[in-house]
Amino acid sequence: MERTAAQQKIAAGGFSFSLFLKNRPEMITLALLIAICVAVSIINPDFLQASSLIDIGRASVVMGLFALGVFVILAAGGIDVSFTAIAALSMYSVTLVTVNHFPGMPMPLIVLAAAAGGMLLGFVNGLFAFYLRVPSLIITIGTQYLFRGILLAFIGTVWIMELPPQMIAFGRAPLLQFTNATGATVTLPLYFLALPAAAILTWWILNRTLMGRAIFAIGGNSAIAERLGYNLRTVQLFLFGYAGALAGLAGIIHVASNRLANPFDLVGSEISVIAAVVLGGARITGGTGSVLGTILGVLLITVINNVLVMVGIPSTWQRFVVGFFILLAAAFFMTQQRKA
């Protein structure tokens, strides 16, 4: 049989660009991100100001935490669309309890309570996914409505605008602060550290633990993974519990940064988050992807959402541009896979 050029290069010890892109699809996302940043910088040099870059970093935190949870589930061949409902229910419940009953609760305990609440709701998803044996998309569509129904019907629909001082201080605490040329104070908040910390933890779990091997094995073929001895129930509970904890953390950061708790917030951002994960190189079928790719996908979506106005494109074009890049990346991934 005649070998392809890529196979001949590999056999000769050479470098195959097609195979490299197949194994590292996040490089495509990085190239798109760099191209957009260069183009925007040429059109509007203000994009390169530190204040603009800090705004992008601040806007990436909540979406990034959501995306890391979605990626972990996607790597195992599942999909979750309930994370915004989990975040809303966790953040509003914890804020309501804190305001009404424990106004002096330390901020670390508030963060821990929100993450724990999200984890418990994630366990519900995991139990349903394991015992019902139906696609997790169907499960999480159902629990999304269930969790939001519980929030709006039994907990509250009123905005909480008077937050305890420790939550306001947490939202305002600076990691980096300076005054720009116009005299405005630019702040990179301390809560930004939650995103790199979560990214490092997720990378460690997926690449340095048995649970990470189990996740990718199940994403490749769950039946074979089960025959190899992986406990699907344990993996499903971990997947959705971990994603739920990240969603709860994202929710409480969202409250602190906006200085109000709105039970109607975060709805509708599911598609953008899933798009970021897919643009980062993860496949819906599971078994592939990386934390670096996920973060790059989040940055790509955030940059698109923040720079369109800077180059004179109406914000109503955001979804069109994001959809175009998703299709472009998907076509490129499939072309490279066929070549490889």
C-alpha positions as CSV (number, residue, x, y, z in Angstrom):
1,M,0.0,0.0,0.0
2,E,1.3,3.5,-0.9
3,R,2.0,5.6,2.1
4,T,0.9,9.2,2.4
5,A,3.4,12.1,2.6
6,A,2.7,12.5,6.3
7,Q,3.4,8.8,6.9
8,Q,6.6,8.9,4.9
9,K,7.8,11.9,6.9
10,I,7.1,10.1,10.1
11,A,8.8,7.0,8.9
12,A,11.8,9.0,8.0
13,G,11.9,10.7,11.3
14,G,10.6,14.0,9.9
15,F,8.0,16.4,11.1
16,S,4.4,16.3,10.0
17,F,2.5,19.5,10.4
18,S,-0.8,17.8,9.8
19,L,-0.2,15.3,12.6
20,F,1.0,18.0,14.9
21,L,-2.2,20.0,14.4
22,K,-4.3,16.8,14.9
23,N,-2.5,16.1,18.2
24,R,-2.5,19.8,19.3
25,P,-5.7,21.4,18.0
26,E,-5.4,24.2,20.5
27,M,-2.7,25.7,18.3
28,I,-5.4,26.5,15.8
29,T,-7.2,28.4,18.5
30,L,-4.0,30.2,19.5
31,A,-3.4,31.2,15.9
32,L,-7.0,32.6,15.6
33,L,-6.6,34.5,18.8
34,I,-3.3,36.0,17.8
35,A,-4.7,37.0,14.4
36,I,-7.7,38.7,15.9
37,C,-5.6,40.6,18.4
38,V,-3.1,41.8,15.7
39,A,-6.0,42.9,13.4
40,V,-7.8,44.7,16.2
41,S,-4.5,46.4,17.4
42,I,-3.9,47.7,13.9
43,I,-7.5,49.0,13.5
44,N,-7.6,50.4,17.1
45,P,-4.3,50.7,19.0
46,D,-6.2,51.3,22.2
47,F,-6.8,47.6,22.4
48,L,-3.2,47.1,23.5
49,Q,-3.7,49.4,26.6
50,A,-3.3,47.6,29.9
51,S,-6.9,48.5,30.9
52,S,-8.3,46.7,27.9
53,L,-6.3,43.6,28.6
54,I,-7.3,43.6,32.2
55,D,-10.9,44.0,31.3
56,I,-10.6,40.8,29.1
57,G,-8.9,39.0,32.0
58,R,-11.6,40.0,34.4
59,A,-14.4,39.0,32.0
60,S,-12.8,35.6,31.5
61,V,-13.0,34.4,35.1
62,V,-16.7,33.2,35.3
63,M,-16.8,31.8,31.8
64,G,-13.4,30.1,32.3
65,L,-14.6,28.3,35.5
66,F,-17.7,27.2,33.7
67,A,-15.7,26.0,30.7
68,L,-13.3,24.0,32.8
69,G,-16.2,22.1,34.3
70,V,-17.8,21.6,30.8
71,F,-14.5,20.4,29.4
72,V,-14.0,17.7,32.1
73,I,-17.5,16.3,31.3
74,L,-16.9,16.6,27.5
75,A,-13.7,14.7,27.8
76,A,-15.7,11.8,29.2
77,G,-18.1,11.9,26.3
78,G,-20.9,13.7,28.1
79,I,-22.2,17.3,28.0
80,D,-23.7,19.6,30.6
81,V,-26.0,22.5,30.0
82,S,-27.2,22.9,33.7
83,F,-24.1,24.7,35.0
84,T,-25.6,28.1,34.9
85,A,-28.7,26.9,36.8
86,I,-26.4,25.3,39.4
87,A,-24.4,28.5,39.7
88,A,-27.6,30.7,40.1
89,L,-29.2,28.4,42.7
90,S,-25.9,28.1,44.7
91,M,-24.9,31.7,44.6
92,Y,-28.4,33.1,45.4
93,S,-29.1,30.6,48.2
94,V,-25.8,31.1,49.9
95,T,-26.1,34.9,49.6
96,L,-29.7,34.8,50.9
97,V,-28.7,32.7,53.9
98,T,-25.7,34.9,54.6
99,V,-27.6,38.2,54.4
100,N,-30.6,36.9,56.5
101,H,-28.9,34.6,59.1
102,F,-25.1,34.9,59.1
103,P,-24.1,38.4,58.0
104,G,-20.7,38.0,59.6
105,M,-19.8,34.7,57.9
106,P,-16.1,34.8,56.8
107,M,-15.7,35.1,53.0
108,P,-13.7,31.8,52.7
109,L,-16.6,30.0,54.3
110,I,-19.1,31.7,51.9
111,V,-17.0,30.6,48.9
112,L,-16.7,27.1,50.3
113,A,-20.5,26.9,50.9
114,A,-21.2,28.0,47.3
115,A,-18.8,25.4,45.9
116,A,-20.2,22.7,48.1
117,G,-23.7,23.5,47.1
118,G,-22.7,23.4,43.5
119,M,-21.0,20.0,44.0
120,L,-24.2,18.5,45.6
121,L,-26.3,19.7,42.7
122,G,-23.7,18.2,40.4
123,F,-24.0,14.9,42.2
124,V,-27.7,14.9,41.3
125,N,-26.7,15.1,37.6
126,G,-24.2,12.3,38.1
127,L,-26.6,10.0,39.7
128,F,-29.3,10.6,37.1
129,A,-26.7,10.1,34.3
130,F,-25.5,6.8,35.8
131,Y,-28.8,5.2,36.8
132,L,-30.9,6.3,33.9
133,R,-28.3,5.5,31.3
134,V,-29.5,8.2,28.9
135,P,-27.4,10.9,27.3
136,S,-26.2,13.5,29.8
137,L,-27.5,16.3,27.5
138,I,-31.1,15.1,28.2
139,I,-30.4,14.8,31.9
140,T,-28.9,18.2,32.3
141,I,-31.6,19.9,30.2
142,G,-34.1,18.4,32.7
143,T,-32.1,19.4,35.8
144,Q,-31.5,22.9,34.4
145,Y,-35.2,23.5,34.4
146,L,-35.5,21.6,37.8
147,F,-32.9,23.7,39.5
148,R,-34.1,27.0,38.1
149,G,-37.7,26.0,39.0
150,I,-36.6,25.4,42.6
151,L,-34.8,28.7,42.7
152,L,-37.6,30.8,41.3
153,A,-40.5,29.0,43.0
154,F,-39.2,28.3,46.5
155,I,-36.2,30.4,47.2
156,G,-36.7,33.9,45.7
157,T,-37.0,36.1,42.7
158,V,-36.0,39.4,44.4
159,W,-32.6,41.0,43.7
160,I,-30.3,41.1,46.7
161,M,-28.6,44.5,46.4
162,E,-27.4,45.0,50.0
163,L,-24.5,42.5,50.3
164,P,-22.5,41.9,53.5
165,P,-19.3,44.0,53.6
166,Q,-17.0,41.0,53.3
167,M,-18.6,40.0,50.0
168,I,-18.2,43.6,48.6
169,A,-14.6,43.7,49.9
170,F,-13.9,40.4,48.1
171,G,-15.3,41.7,44.8
172,R,-13.2,44.9,45.1
173,A,-9.9,43.4,46.5
174,P,-7.1,44.3,44.0
175,L,-4.5,41.9,42.8
176,L,-3.0,44.6,40.5
177,Q,-4.0,48.3,40.5
178,F,-2.7,51.3,38.7
179,T,-3.8,54.7,37.2
180,N,-3.9,55.0,33.5
181,A,-3.1,58.0,31.3
182,T,-6.6,59.4,31.7
183,G,-6.4,59.3,35.4
184,A,-8.8,56.3,35.8
185,T,-8.0,53.6,38.2
186,V,-7.6,50.2,36.6
187,T,-7.9,47.1,38.8
188,L,-7.3,43.4,38.2
189,P,-9.3,41.8,41.0
190,L,-7.9,39.3,43.4
191,Y,-10.6,36.8,42.4
192,F,-8.9,36.5,39.0
193,L,-6.6,34.0,40.7
194,A,-9.5,31.5,40.9
195,L,-9.2,30.8,37.2
196,P,-5.5,29.9,36.9
197,A,-5.8,27.9,40.2
198,A,-8.8,26.0,38.8
199,A,-7.0,25.4,35.5
200,I,-3.9,24.0,37.3
201,L,-6.0,21.8,39.4
202,T,-8.0,20.5,36.4
203,W,-4.8,19.9,34.5
204,W,-3.3,17.9,37.4
205,I,-6.5,15.8,37.8
206,L,-6.6,14.9,34.1
207,N,-2.9,14.3,33.5
208,R,-1.5,13.1,36.8
209,T,-4.2,11.0,38.4
210,L,-6.0,7.7,37.8
211,M,-9.3,9.6,37.7
212,G,-7.9,11.6,34.7
213,R,-7.1,8.3,32.9
214,A,-10.6,7.0,33.6
215,I,-12.2,10.2,32.3
216,F,-10.4,10.0,28.9
217,A,-10.8,6.2,28.8
218,I,-14.6,6.5,29.2
219,G,-14.7,9.3,26.7
220,G,-12.9,7.1,24.2
221,N,-15.2,4.1,24.8
222,S,-17.2,3.7,28.0
223,A,-18.0,0.0,27.4
224,I,-14.3,-0.9,27.0
225,A,-13.4,1.3,30.0
226,E,-15.9,-0.5,32.2
227,R,-14.4,-3.9,31.1
228,L,-11.0,-2.6,32.1
229,G,-12.2,-2.1,35.6
230,Y,-13.1,1.6,35.8
231,N,-16.1,2.3,38.0
232,L,-18.5,4.4,35.9
233,R,-20.6,5.4,38.9
234,T,-17.6,6.9,40.7
235,V,-16.4,8.7,37.6
236,Q,-19.8,10.1,36.8
237,L,-20.2,11.4,40.3
238,F,-16.8,13.0,40.2
239,L,-17.3,14.5,36.8
240,F,-20.6,16.3,37.6
241,G,-19.6,17.0,41.2
242,Y,-16.4,18.7,40.1
243,A,-18.2,20.7,37.4
244,G,-20.9,21.7,39.9
245,A,-18.3,22.9,42.4
246,L,-16.7,25.1,39.7
247,A,-20.1,26.4,38.8
248,G,-20.9,27.3,42.4
249,L,-17.5,29.1,42.7
250,A,-18.2,31.0,39.5
251,G,-21.6,32.0,40.8
252,I,-20.4,33.5,44.0
253,I,-17.6,35.3,42.2
254,H,-20.2,36.7,39.8
255,V,-22.2,38.0,42.8
256,A,-19.2,39.6,44.5
257,S,-17.9,41.2,41.3
258,N,-21.4,42.7,40.4
259,R,-22.2,43.5,44.1
260,L,-25.7,42.1,43.8
261,A,-27.4,38.7,43.6
262,N,-29.9,38.4,40.7
263,P,-31.6,35.0,40.4
264,F,-32.1,35.6,36.7
265,D,-28.4,36.1,35.9
266,L,-26.2,33.8,33.9
267,V,-29.1,32.3,31.9
268,G,-28.3,32.1,28.2
269,S,-24.5,31.8,28.5
270,E,-24.4,28.1,28.0
271,I,-23.8,28.1,24.3
272,S,-20.9,30.6,24.6
273,V,-19.2,28.4,27.2
274,I,-19.7,25.2,25.2
275,A,-18.4,27.0,22.1
276,A,-15.3,28.1,24.0
277,V,-14.6,24.5,24.9
278,V,-15.2,23.2,21.4
279,L,-13.0,26.0,19.9
280,G,-10.3,24.9,22.3
281,G,-10.1,21.5,20.5
282,A,-12.4,19.3,22.6
283,R,-14.7,17.0,20.6
284,I,-18.3,16.5,21.5
285,T,-17.7,12.7,21.2
286,G,-15.2,12.8,24.0
287,G,-11.7,11.5,24.7
288,T,-9.8,14.6,23.5
289,G,-9.1,18.1,24.5
290,S,-6.8,20.0,26.9
291,V,-7.0,22.6,29.7
292,L,-4.8,24.9,27.7
293,G,-7.1,24.7,24.7
294,T,-10.1,25.4,26.9
295,I,-8.5,28.5,28.3
296,L,-7.6,29.7,24.8
297,G,-11.1,29.1,23.7
298,V,-12.4,31.2,26.6
299,L,-10.0,34.0,25.7
300,L,-11.1,33.8,22.1
301,I,-14.8,34.1,22.9
302,T,-14.1,36.9,25.4
303,V,-11.9,38.9,23.0
304,I,-14.6,38.6,20.3
305,N,-17.2,39.8,22.7
306,N,-15.1,42.7,23.9
307,V,-13.4,44.0,20.7
308,L,-16.2,44.1,18.2
309,V,-17.3,47.5,19.4
310,M,-13.7,48.8,19.4
311,V,-13.4,48.1,15.6
312,G,-16.8,49.6,14.8
313,I,-18.8,46.3,14.5
314,P,-22.2,46.4,16.3
315,S,-22.4,44.1,19.3
316,T,-25.4,42.4,17.7
317,W,-22.9,40.6,15.4
318,Q,-21.2,38.8,18.3
319,R,-23.1,35.5,17.8
320,F,-22.6,35.6,14.1
321,V,-18.8,36.0,14.5
322,V,-18.6,33.3,17.2
323,G,-20.7,30.9,15.0
324,F,-18.4,31.7,12.0
325,F,-15.3,30.8,14.0
326,I,-16.8,27.6,15.3
327,L,-17.6,26.5,11.8
328,L,-14.2,27.5,10.6
329,A,-12.4,25.7,13.4
330,A,-14.6,22.6,12.9
331,A,-13.8,22.5,9.2
332,F,-10.1,22.9,9.8
333,F,-10.1,20.2,12.5
334,M,-11.8,17.7,10.2
335,T,-9.5,18.6,7.2
336,Q,-6.4,18.0,9.3
337,Q,-7.8,14.7,10.7
338,R,-8.4,13.4,7.2
339,K,-4.9,14.4,6.1
340,A,-3.3,12.9,9.1
